[in-house]
Amino acid sequence: MSSFILTVRESIRYRGRSGQYSWLAHRLSGLAILSFLVIHVWDTANAHFWPQAYAWSLALFKNPLFGIGEVGIMAAVLYHAFNGIRITLLDFKPEWWRHQRTSSLITWGLFFLAFIPAAVLMLSGMINHCSTLAAAGDSCWRLPAFSEFAHYAR
């Protein structure tokens, strides 16, 4: 958490331009990806070591809040990838640094070009899941109780 606080504090203190904002977005997207990977490794390890928790977490991850989180992770991965390519190109051609604002705008354009269709597809899948549950008389917002998965216990 201290890394996140440092990122926010330093971004508020320095009022930069496109380079600073690109750095901030790259840093936050990297922290989001790292957080996802920690949760993913913990959840996957539960498949072997604690099957009840694994089954419960799979049911929990079908909640729309996690669906929105997945869309956020997709945004983080796409931006981090496009901006990483931009940084790599600028590192190989230092004379291109004078075009940092233009390269930043191109990065954001490519990000939105890739992200919007992916987000629509992901959100439509989540809406279909909720519609299917609603037709069956259940709610997609219901959080599963851990005790519902006791039959997975060893």
Phi, psi and omega in degrees: 000331182295330178294320178295315180297318177299317180299313181294315182298314182290328180287331178284322184293318183258125181256085183267192180250216186301326179296318179293318181291325176295319178299315181298313179296322179294318180294313180294321178293324177295319177294323177295318179296317178298317178299317178299316181296322177298312178298319181296316180294318179298314182296316181293324177296328178297334179303325180265316189270335183209076185303328179296316179292325179295313180297319179296316181293326176297319177292321179295322183290351176275356177293142181302331177298321177288329176297318177294323176298322177297321177297320177297320178294321177299318177298316181297316181296315181296312181296316181299321179293310182295319180289326176297321176295319178299314180297318179298315178298318179292328177291325179282335180232081183303333180291347178279351181299335179291346178258029185299318181297315179297316181294327177293318178295322177296318178300313179296322178297314178297320179302308182294325178297323179273325187285318186301311178296323179295318180295318178298316179297315181293317180291326178292324175296321178293319179294320177298320178298315179294323178295319178297316178293321180295323178295331179273359178088014180247167179245137178283349180273350181291130176272129182289142176280143181298328182293340178294345185248025182295333181291349176273349182295148181279000000 
